[in-house]
Amino acid sequence: MSLAQTPPIFDGHNDLLLRLLRGAVSASDVVGGLSSGHIDLPRARSGGFGGGFFAVFVPSPSKSGDDMDAMAQPQYDLPLPEMIPHAEALETTWKGVEAFEALAEAGAITPCTTAAEIEVALTGPKMAAVLHLEGAEAIGPDLSELHELHARGLRSLGPVWSRPTIFGNGVPFRFPSTPDIGDGLSEAGKRLVKECNDLKIMIDLSHLNEKGVDDVAALTDAPLVATHSNAYAVTPHARNLTDRQLAMIAESDGMVGVNFASAFLRPDGRMDPSCSLDVVLRHFDHLIEKLGEDRVGFGSDFDGATVPEGITDIAGLPNLRAAMTAHGFDAALMEKLCSGNWLRVLRKTWGA
């Protein structure tokens, strides 16, 4: 790899599996290269994208175009979608797991369940991949599906996406707004947190509302982690983390992955890619100030968001590296931000 591609980036969140679920692309397409979207294997190699968390997500009935239009406005408040029925979510989730396994069979990814495996795979010919569940609708109140998914490789889970589940409430896409919206975890949600702790499954705070984050913090014995969230102090969006929440994450020795979704980066909250990389740097700066250099990383939301024009896709990551270096981030800090901090927090969470 050239200097523009190193150190390899391990990323907190992507939605490539959703593209496979929708039939937009196949696993072999990801290996050979795609003409659209954000992620494929050739672009991973050219951009120094070593891998990350690959999310299984159950989409709500589609109005994504309307939502994107609304989020391009100066203010917006999108209602939370209805809860997804368990049977429907479970069927889609297993298809997502199968898509993850198809990527492995095609040679696009190396599935990883330990930090040691990630560290080896980051510099290999394939993308290191951790199976993540974004929203726990596929899991019933007895949590049996959690154990089945763990046996298939699940090592990271968000109890909610931005809609309700039996475990808690998601935070809506609302700007301007704090994340202090709605009730926290249900009793089932509290059991889910404890079971994830027992299984060494990382709990993702992204998309949880403020009371839900407080409940996880009171219950968990693991570091607090938000895989793809930004700083509310820079962009006052309901999806972003307040300084109080960042203090809790720092105290737990957790971390935050910086989300590239324009609406969560831009101070005006608009989902508009016409913004400079300075907005990304502002979030890195604030998070590093509040969390320290050991607790910040990447959490792109590639293939699930509109990202700044200066990045475009994973092949554009060298542009962001160059901006970070010009901003004053030295080689030691870049090593931490690109992958070292994720490896540290995963070792602490998973124990391996």
C-alpha positions in Angstrom: 0.0 0.0 0.0 1.1 3.6 -0.7 1.3 6.3 2.0 -2.2 7.5 0.8 -3.6 4.1 1.7 -2.0 3.4 5.1 -2.6 2.7 7.8 -5.6 0.5 6.8 -9.0 1.8 7.9 -11.3 -0.3 10.1 -14.7 1.2 9.9 -17.6 1.2 12.4 -20.5 0.8 10.1 -21.6 0.1 6.5 -24.8 -1.0 4.8 -23.4 -3.0 1.9 -25.5 -6.0 2.9 -28.7 -4.1 2.4 -27.7 -3.6 -1.3 -27.3 -7.4 -1.6 -30.6 -8.0 0.2 -32.4 -5.6 -2.3 -30.9 -7.5 -5.2 -29.0 -4.3 -6.4 -25.7 -6.2 -6.5 -24.4 -9.7 -6.0 -21.4 -11.0 -3.9 -19.5 -11.6 -7.1 -20.2 -8.0 -8.2 -18.6 -6.8 -5.0 -15.4 -8.8 -5.8 -15.3 -7.7 -9.4 -16.1 -4.1 -8.8 -19.3 -1.9 -8.9 -20.3 1.1 -10.9 -22.4 2.5 -8.1 -22.6 2.5 -4.3 -19.7 3.1 -1.9 -18.0 -0.3 -1.3 -16.4 -3.1 -3.4 -13.2 -5.0 -3.2 -11.2 -3.1 -5.9 -12.1 0.2 -4.3 -11.2 -1.1 -0.9 -7.7 -1.9 -2.1 -7.3 1.4 -3.8 -8.6 3.4 -0.8 -6.9 1.5 2.0 -10.3 0.3 3.4 -9.3 -2.7 5.5 -12.8 -3.6 6.6 -15.4 -2.9 9.3 -18.7 -3.8 10.8 -21.2 -5.0 8.1 -24.7 -4.3 9.2 -27.8 -6.5 8.8 -30.7 -4.1 8.7 -34.4 -4.7 8.2 -35.7 -1.7 6.1 -39.1 -0.1 6.9 -41.6 0.2 4.0 -39.7 2.4 1.5 -40.0 6.2 1.5 -36.3 6.8 1.5 -36.5 9.3 -1.3 -39.1 11.4 0.5 -37.0 11.2 3.7 -33.8 12.4 1.9 -35.8 15.3 0.4 -37.0 16.3 3.8 -33.6 16.0 5.3 -32.2 18.5 2.7 -34.4 21.2 4.3 -33.3 23.7 7.0 -35.5 21.9 9.6 -37.2 18.5 9.6 -38.8 16.0 12.0 -39.4 12.6 10.4 -41.9 10.5 12.4 -40.5 7.2 13.7 -41.6 4.3 11.5 -43.8 1.6 12.9 -42.3 -1.4 14.6 -41.4 -4.3 12.3 -43.2 -7.6 13.0 -40.9 -10.2 14.5 -41.5 -12.9 11.8 -40.8 -10.5 9.0 -37.7 -9.1 10.7 -36.4 -12.6 11.4 -36.8 -13.7 7.8 -35.0 -10.7 6.5 -32.2 -10.9 9.1 -31.4 -14.5 8.2 -31.2 -13.5 4.5 -28.8 -10.7 5.6 -26.7 -13.3 7.4 -26.7 -15.4 4.3 -25.6 -12.4 2.2 -22.7 -11.9 4.6 -21.7 -15.5 4.2 -22.0 -15.2 0.4 -19.6 -12.3 0.5 -17.2 -14.6 2.4 -17.7 -17.5 0.0 -17.1 -15.1 -3.0 -13.8 -13.9 -1.5 -14.8 -10.4 -0.7 -14.5 -10.5 3.1 -12.8 -12.4 5.9 -15.4 -12.9 8.7 -13.9 -12.0 12.1 -15.0 -12.7 15.6 -11.9 -11.6 17.5 -9.7 -8.5 17.4 -6.7 -10.7 16.6 -8.5 -11.9 13.5 -9.3 -8.4 12.4 -5.7 -7.3 12.9 -4.5 -10.1 10.6 -7.2 -9.5 8.0 -6.8 -5.8 7.8 -3.7 -6.1 5.6 -4.9 -9.1 3.7 -6.4 -9.4 0.2 -10.0 -9.3 1.5 -12.0 -6.9 3.7 -12.1 -7.8 7.4 -15.7 -8.1 8.4 -17.6 -8.2 11.7 -21.3 -9.2 11.5 -23.5 -6.5 13.1 -27.2 -6.3 13.7 -28.7 -2.8 13.3 -31.9 -3.0 15.2 -32.9 -6.1 17.2 -36.3 -6.7 15.7 -35.3 -10.3 14.7 -34.8 -11.2 18.4 -37.8 -12.3 20.5 -38.3 -11.7 24.2 -36.8 -15.0 25.2 -33.6 -14.0 23.4 -33.2 -17.4 21.7 -32.5 -15.8 18.3 -29.6 -13.9 19.9 -27.8 -17.2 20.7 -28.5 -18.5 17.2 -27.1 -15.4 15.6 -24.1 -15.4 17.9 -23.4 -19.0 16.7 -23.4 -17.7 13.1 -20.8 -15.0 14.0 -22.8 -12.0 15.4 -20.5 -9.9 17.6 -22.1 -6.5 17.5 -25.7 -5.3 18.0 -27.7 -2.1 18.2 -30.9 -2.7 20.2 -32.8 -0.3 17.9 -32.6 1.6 14.7 -34.6 4.8 14.5 -37.9 3.2 15.3 -39.3 1.3 18.3 -38.6 -2.3 19.1 -39.6 -4.5 22.1 -36.3 -3.5 23.6 -36.5 0.3 23.4 -36.9 3.4 21.3 -34.9 4.8 18.5 -34.1 8.5 18.1 -35.9 10.2 15.2 -34.2 12.0 12.3 -34.9 15.5 13.7 -33.1 18.8 13.2 -32.5 20.8 15.3 -33.1 18.6 18.3 -31.4 16.9 21.3 -31.5 13.1 21.6 -33.7 13.5 24.7 -36.8 11.9 23.1 -38.9 9.2 24.5 -38.6 6.4 27.1 -35.5 4.3 27.6 -35.0 0.5 27.5 -37.9 -1.8 28.3 -37.4 -4.7 30.7 -36.8 -6.9 27.7 -34.1 -4.4 26.6 -32.4 -4.6 29.9 -32.3 -8.4 29.7 -30.9 -8.0 26.1 -28.0 -5.8 27.4 -27.1 -8.3 30.1 -27.3 -11.3 27.7 -25.0 -9.4 25.2 -22.6 -8.9 28.0 -22.6 -12.6 28.8 -22.0 -13.5 25.2 -19.4 -10.7 24.7 -21.5 -9.1 22.0 -20.7 -5.4 21.6 -23.7 -3.1 22.2 -24.0 -0.2 19.8 -25.5 3.1 21.1 -26.0 4.7 17.7 -29.8 5.3 17.1 -30.7 4.9 20.8 -32.4 7.9 22.4 -30.8 9.6 25.5 -32.7 7.6 28.1 -31.8 4.4 26.3 -28.1 5.3 26.3 -28.4 6.1 30.1 -30.0 2.7 30.7 -27.2 0.8 28.8 -24.6 2.8 30.7 -26.2 1.8 34.0 -26.4 -1.9 33.1 -23.4 -2.9 30.9 -20.0 -4.2 32.1 -18.5 -3.3 28.7 -17.2 -0.1 27.2 -19.8 2.2 25.8 -19.6 2.4 22.0 -21.4 4.4 19.3 -20.3 2.9 16.0 -21.5 5.7 13.7 -22.4 8.9 15.5 -21.1 12.5 15.7 -20.9 15.5 18.0 -24.0 17.3 19.0 -21.9 20.4 19.9 -21.0 20.7 16.2 -24.2 19.6 14.7 -27.3 19.8 16.9 -29.0 16.7 15.4 -31.0 14.2 17.4 -28.8 11.5 16.1 -25.6 13.0 17.5 -24.1 12.6 21.0 -24.1 15.4 23.6 -21.1 16.3 25.7 -22.7 14.6 28.7 -23.0 11.4 26.7 -19.4 11.7 25.5 -18.3 12.1 29.1 -20.0 8.8 29.9 -18.4 7.1 26.9 -15.0 8.4 28.0 -15.5 7.2 31.6 -16.3 3.7 30.3 -13.2 3.7 28.1 -15.4 3.3 25.0 -15.3 5.0 21.7 -17.2 6.7 18.9 -16.9 6.2 15.1 -17.3 9.4 13.1 -20.3 9.1 10.7 -19.9 10.5 7.2 -23.6 11.2 6.6 -23.8 14.8 5.6 -26.8 15.6 7.8 -24.9 14.6 10.9 -21.7 16.4 9.9 -23.0 19.8 8.6 -23.8 22.4 11.2 -27.0 23.2 9.3 -28.1 19.5 9.5 -28.8 19.2 5.8 -28.3 15.9 3.9 -26.3 17.7 1.2 -23.0 16.4 0.0 -21.7 19.8 -1.1 -19.6 20.4 2.0 -15.9 20.4 2.5 -13.9 17.9 4.5 -13.5 20.6 7.2 -16.9 19.5 8.6 -15.5 16.0 9.2 -12.4 17.4 10.9 -14.5 19.5 13.2 -16.2 16.4 14.5 -12.9 14.6 14.9 -11.5 17.5 16.8 -14.5 17.8 19.2 -14.6 14.0 19.8 -10.9 13.9 20.4 -11.1 16.8 22.8 -13.9 15.1 24.8 -12.9 11.5 24.5 -9.2 11.6 24.1 -7.0 10.3 21.3 -7.7 6.6 22.2 -11.5 6.6 21.8 -12.3 8.0 18.3 -12.3 6.2 15.0 -14.2 5.9 11.7 -17.9 5.0 11.4 -18.7 6.0 7.9 -22.2 4.7 7.2 -21.1 3.9 3.6 -23.9 2.6 1.4 -26.4 4.0 3.9 -25.9 7.7 3.7 -25.1 10.7 1.5 -21.4 11.5 2.1 -19.4 14.6 1.4 -18.3 15.1 -2.2 -14.6 15.1 -1.1 -15.0 11.4 -0.1 -17.6 10.0 -2.4 -16.8 6.3 -1.7 -14.1 4.2 -0.1 -11.7 5.0 -3.0 -11.9 8.6 -1.8 -10.6 7.8 1.7 -7.1 9.0 0.8 -8.5 12.5 0.3 -9.7 12.4 3.9 -6.4 11.0 5.1 -4.6 13.9 3.4 -6.9 16.4 5.0 -6.4 14.9 8.4 -2.6 15.0 8.0 -2.7 18.6 6.8 -4.9 19.4 9.8 -2.1 18.2 12.1 -2.9 14.6 12.9 0.5 12.9 13.1 1.3 9.3 12.2 0.8 8.0 15.7 -2.7 9.5 15.9 -3.6 8.4 12.4 -2.7 4.8 13.4 -5.1 5.0 16.3 -7.9 6.7 14.4 -7.7 4.4 11.4 -7.8 1.1 13.3 -5.9 1.0 16.6 -8.7 2.4 18.7 -11.3 -0.1 17.3 -8.9 -3.0 18.0 -8.3 -1.7 21.5 -12.0 -1.4 22.4 -12.9 -4.7 20.8 -10.2 -6.5 22.7 -11.6 -5.0 25.9 -15.2 -5.9 24.9 -14.7 -9.4 23.4 -11.7 -10.5 25.5 -9.8 -11.6 22.4 
